[in-house]
Amino acid sequence: MKHDALFERVSARLKAQVGPDVFASWFGRLKIHSVSKSVVRLSVPTTFLKSWINNRYLDLITSLFQQEDAEILKVEILVRTATRGVRIGVADDAVAVAEPAPQAQPRRSAGSPQPVASVAASVTATAQPRAQHSGPLFGSPLDQRYTFDAFVEGTSNRVALAAARTIAEAGAGAVRFNPLFVHSSVGLGKTHLLQAIALGALSSARNPRVVYLTAEYFMWRFATAIRDNDALSLKETLRNIDLLIIDDMQFLQGNSIQNEFCHLLNMLLDSAKQVVVAADRAPWELESLDPRVRSRLQGGVAIEMEAPDYEMRLEILKRRLAAAQQEDQSLDIPVEILSHVARNITASGRELEGAFNQLLFRRSFEPNLTIERVDELLGHLVAAGEPRRVRIEDIQRVVAKHYNVSRQELVSNRRTRVIVKPRQIAMYLSKTLTPRSFPEIGRRFGGRDHTTVLHAVRKIEELISGDTKLSHEIELLKRLINE
């Protein structure tokens, strides 16, 4: 038929435009519904697919139809009805795509986009067994290269990695890490670790029901479900999962959304289902979160991932080089240059990736790079001479380590002497080394009143004036913090 031929031509154009993997994931179940003089109606099996295509690809699809027929002015996406079998607690927004897991691929550059095709929900609403290489029920894309094997282990992330492996394997100790809360500054591998948990769990023999998503996606998905009167179906789906993984928890906003998340969190934890959460700060520092959510997250295990040390940074660069050499065997960057970069780019793995990509690009037309030339190229990453912005989290970490207490104890209600003095010193340093106000500092120390912070600052100032040892100790802490 004429309309079928039109749809075939547009489908071929779309596949060429987005690539076969993305096409298979999001457009494999797209069908033509009807064509009038100026309107094309396409159908998909789920409201999720309709929303996804409308939000991301409708303009592209419309332009492709117009290239084939200039009289077409509009493309509409409909949800087609279908006879459904017995429900097994899986949402209608599951996309069934059979996709083999890629073999060992080089680790993705942190700045590059995640391949959309890597997320493929694995179940349909009928009672069919899931494929061996299934994906999460729904959620944000998974990058198949973010595995445990590709994760570079070091002293800064060893504890977090061990906990993550235990959860992915559902070992006997997994119950101790529920919920598991991983936090760190940006670019230190939180997303890689969370996706490794999801991929590891999905490849296990027990075939768990996994949902991996960002907080932003969670908000959008719930808002869409409420708008489409589908909230009950979504809640029922989430009630039946085995493992919930949420990234970027600091972005969870809105009273109604947080209320829904609180109910979900309580339900999963009370049912002994595993929850893993990541954010850019510890749970007790997420001031925008509902206190009930924050309290429940603090009831599990919070693990901080710190910046990589020199050995770990060098290993990251060596792995990136080895991956690049698989594509270009003539590629070679001297180990002394890699070592120099590892010593000078210290903030995060993401900046290391950027530095390596810069070297890779420059080497294509400057084959004999010198260390001096590398310094010129990467000066913006080293930021020599610029004082680093000190964060309250950095101060708490350094003070806690120096006095052999935990950061959680610093913000707790404990009032023993071994905790009170380090807490007061941390508050004093927070006021002298950051632009934060007394109320802001109080909130970062367990929601204390600003008068408590003021008292701590005055107390330490008074002690410093008459205690040379304490004065030298605080100067040492300042140097450690600024380093």
N, C-alpha and C positions, 0 to 999 in steps of 0.2 A: 504493500500500500504506500501511497505518497507520503503519508505522515510517518510511517515507520522508516521509510528511506531518509526522510529529513532528520528523524531522531538518531539514526545510525550515523549519519554524516556529522552531526553535532557531537555525538558521543566520541567519535574518532578524533575530532578536533580537541575535545576536552581532555581525552586521554593523553594526547600529544602535549597538551599544555601543562597538565599537572603531574604527568608521569604515571606509569602503570600501577605503582604501589598505592599512591594516594587515590587513584581512580578506583582500584579494587576495594579499598577500605570504605570510601564514602559514596561512590556512585554505582557500585556493582548491582544494587537493588533498585536503582532509579528506572522508572518505566514511563512511557508516554501515556497520558490519560485522554486528552482531547486537544484538538487544534481548531480555533475559530479563525476569523479573518485576521485578527490582530493579537490574539491571546493564545499562548501555549500553556497547557496545564500538564504538569508532570506529577507522578505519585511516588511516594516512598512508604515503607511499611510502618514507620514509627514517628512519633512527634519529635523525638530527639533528632533524628536525621533531618526532619523538616527544619527544625530550628537551626541546626548546624549549617545546612546548605544555605538557608536564607541569610544567615549572619555573615557567611564567609565567601560564598561562591555564586550568589544569585546574579550579581552584576556581570560576572564573567560568562555565565551560562546565557544570560539575556543577550549579551553582545555576540556570542557565537551563533545563536539563532538568527539574529539580525543580519549577520554576515551571509547566512544561507538564504534568508528571505527578508527583504527590507520592509515588508508590510507588517512584520511582527513587532508589536510595541511593548508587550509585557509577557513575562513568564511567571506562572504561579506554581507553588509546590503544595500538593495535597497529601493527606495521609490516607492511604487506601485501607479499606476494611478487609479483614480476612477471618476465616473460621479458625478459632484457636483451640488447641488441645488443652489438656490439663495443665494449669499453672503450677510451677514449682518454685514460686517466690522470686522469680526473675523479672526485672522490669521490661516493659515493652520497648525500651530504648536500647536493647542489646543488639549489636550489629554482628551478624554471623559472617565471618570471613575466614576462610582457611588460608593461613599464611605460614609457610615454613620459617622457623627461626633462622636468621642469618648466621653464617659461620663466623669465626673469629674475625671481627672487623676492627679497624683502628678506632681508638677512643675518640669521640666527637670533641671538636674544639668547643670550649664552653660558650663561645660567642655565637656559634652557628645554630640555626634553628633545628628543633627536634623534628625528625621525620614523622609527619602525621600518620603515615601508613603503619607505623609500628604499633599504634593502638588499634586493636581489633577485638571487640567484645566477642565472647566465645560461646554464648548460649542463646538459643531462641526460646520463645515462650512455650514451645512444645517440649515434651519430655524426651529430649535426645541427649546422648552423652556428649560431653565437650571434647574438642580436639585436644590432642596431647600438648601442642604448643599454643594453648589458648592464651588470651589476654584477659585483662580485668573486665568485670561486668560492664562498667562504663567509667568514664572519667577522662583525665588528662592523658596525653600521649606518653607512651613508654619508649625510650630509646634502647633498642636491643643491645647496644654496645655498653650500656651502663650496668655491667655485671660485677660480681665480687672479684673475679679474676683480673678485671681491668682497673680495680680500685687500688691505688698505691697506698700501702700501709706504712705508718710511721708512729713515733711515740705520741704524736698529737692526736691521732685518731684510733689508736689500737683498741681502746676500751669500747668505743662506739661500734667499731667493726665487729668485735667479738659478740656484742649484744645483738647486732643486726643479723649476723649469721645464725645465732641461736634461734631467733624469731623465724627467719626464713625456713629453717630446718624443723621448726616446731619441736625443739629439743626439750628435755625434761625441765631445763631451767628457764624456759621461755616465760612461764607465769610470773617470774620475778621481775620481768621487764614490761609490766602492763599498767598503765600505758608507758611506752618508751618515748621520751621527749629528747630529741637531738637538737642542740642549738650551737650556733657559731656565727661569726661575721660572714659576709657574702664571699663567695668564691672558694670555700674551703671543702666542698664535696658533699654537702648535705643532700642535695638532689640526687647525686650519683648513688649515695648510700641507700636512700629510700627506694629508688628505682631498682637497685640490686636486690633489696628485700622482696619487692613485688615479683621480679623475674625469677628469683630463687624459689619463692613459694609456689609460683605457677608451674614451675618445671618439676616440682616434687611429686611423688607417687600419690600423695593423699588428695591431690586435685582440689585445693581449697577455693572458696569463692572470695575473690580479692577485688577491692575497690581502691584505686590509686587516683588521687586528684589534688589539685591545689585548692587553697582556701577560696581563691577567686572563682574557680570553677564551681565549687560547692555553692557559693552564693548565687552564681548565675543559674545553676541547675535547679535550686530550690525556688528561686524567683520565677523561673520559667514554668516549673510544675504548678506553682500557685496560680499563675496567670492562666494556665491551661486546665485548671481544675483537676490536676493529676497528682497532687501532693500525697494523697493516701497511697497511691501505687508506688511512688518513690520511697516513702517511708517503709512500706512493706518490703521492698527490695533490700533496703539497707538493713532491715531487721534480720535478714537471713544470710548475711555475709559472715565470713570467718576472719577476714583481715582487712582493716581499714587503715589506709596510709594517707596522711594529709600533709602537704608541703606548704611553706610560707604562711603559717598560722597567724603571723602578725597582721595579715591583711584581712582577717575575718572581721567584718563590720556589720552593724545593724542589729537592733534589739531582737527583732523577730527571727532573723537568721541565727543569731547566737542562741536564742531560746531553743530553736529546733536542733541545733548542734548539741546543746547541753542534754536534751532528751535522748538523742542518738548515742552520745558518749556514755551516759548512764546505763542505757539499755545494753549496749555492747559489753561494757565492763562487767555489769551485773550478770551477764550471760557467759562470762569467761571467754569472750571473743577478743582477739588481739587488736590493739590500737597503737599506731606509730605516728608521731607528730614531729614536725621540724619547724623551726623559726629562727630568726636572726638574733634572738635573745632568750634568756631563761623564762620559764612560765611565770614566775613571780614578778617579772619585769614587763609583762604584756598588759600595760595599764588599760588599754582599750577593750580588753576581754571582759565578759561578764564574770563577776567574782566566783560564781558557781563553776563555770568552765575552768577558770584558773585554778581553783581549789582542787578540782578533780584531776587536772593534769599534773598538779604538784604531788598527787598521791601515788604516782608511779616513780619511774627512775629518770632523772634528768642528767644527760651526759653532754658535756661541752667538747666540741672539736676545736682545737686551737690551730694557729697558723703553722704550716709545715716547717720543720727544721731544715738545715742545709742538705743533709743526706737525702731527705725525702724530696726536696725541691730538685736536686740533681737527678734522682731516679725518675721523677716526672718528665724531665727534659729528655732523658735517655730513652724513655718509652715513646715519647712523641717522635723522636728521631727515628727509632726503629720502625714505627708505623709509617712514617713518611718514606722511608727507604724501601718499603714493600711496593710502593708505587713508582719510585724512582731510585733504582739501585746505584746510580752514579752520585746520589746525594751524599754529602759528607760535611759535617760541621765538627771541627776539632774539639776534643774533650776539654781543652783549656778554655775555650769560649763558652761551652756549656757550664763549666764550673764557675766561670766569672759571672755569668748571668744568674746562676743559682745563688751566688753569694750576695748579689746586689738587688735582686727582685725578691723581696721577702714577705710582702703583704698577704698574697693569696695564690692559690693554684690557678685562678682565672687570669691573674696578671702574668703568671708564668706562661700560660697558653698564648696570651697576646704577644709576649716577648718572643716566643718561639716562632709564631706566625710571621712576625716582623722580620726575624732572621731568615726564615724560609723565603719570604718574598724578596728581600734584598739580595740574597745570595744568587738569585737567578740572573742578576746583571752586575753583581759585585762579587765574583767568586772568591776573592782573596780578602775576606773581611778581617780586619785587625781588631784587637780589644779596644783600641782608642775609637775606632769607627763604631763599634758596638755601643760604646758609652754615648756617642753622639745620637745614635738611632734610638736608644732606649732611655734617654735622659728624662723623658716625660713620665716614665714608669718609676724610675728611681726617685725622682722629685728631690734631688740633692739640695740641701740648704733650706728646704721648707719644713717647718715644724709640723709634726704629725698631730692631727686632731685627737685629743685624748677623750676617751669615752668613760663613763662611769663603770661600765662593765669591765674595762681594762683595769681600772683602779681596784675594783673588788677582787678581780682574779689575782693580781699581783700581791695585794695585801693578804688575801686568804692563804696564798701559797707561802708567803713569808712567815706568817704566824701559825702555819700548820692547822688551819681550820678550813671549812668548806664555804663556798660562796653562799650556799643556802643558809648556813648558820649565821652569816653576816646579816642577812635580811630577816632572820627568824625573830621570834619573841624571847628567845633565851637571854638571860641577863647575868650569866656567870661571868666572872672576871676575865676568863680566857677569851670570851667572846666580846664583851663590852668594849675593852680597850681597842682591839683591832677594828671594831665597827666604828668607833669614834674617830680613829685615825683615817679610815676610809672616807668617812663623811667630811672630815677636814680637808683631805686631799681632793675630794670631789668639788668642794667649794673653791679651793685655791687653784686647781688645774683645769677646771671647766667653767663655761659661762652659765651653768645651770643655777636656777634660783633655789632658795631653801625649800619651798614646797615641792619642786621637781625632784630634788635630791631625796627628800623624805619619802616620796612615792617609790623611788627606786630602791629604798631600803625597807621594803615590807609595808609601805603605806603609813610611815610615821609622820607625825605632825611637824610642821616647820620649826616649832619651838625646840623640838628634840634635836634637830640638826644644828640649830643656833647654839644650843647648850654644848653640843659635842665640839663644835668649832672653837668656841671660847675656852672650853676645858683644855683642848690640845694646845691652843695658843699659850695658855697660862703655864702648862707643863713644859713646853719647849723653852720658855724663857728661863727656867731654873734647872733644866735637865739636859746637860750636854749630850749624854748618850742617846736620849730620845731624839734630840735635834739632828744628830748624825744619822740616826736610823731613818728618820723621815726624809732626809736628803737622799739617802740610798734608795728608798722607795720611789722617790721622784725620778731618779735616774733610770731605775728599772722600768717604770711606767713609760717614760719618754722613749725608751729603746724599743 
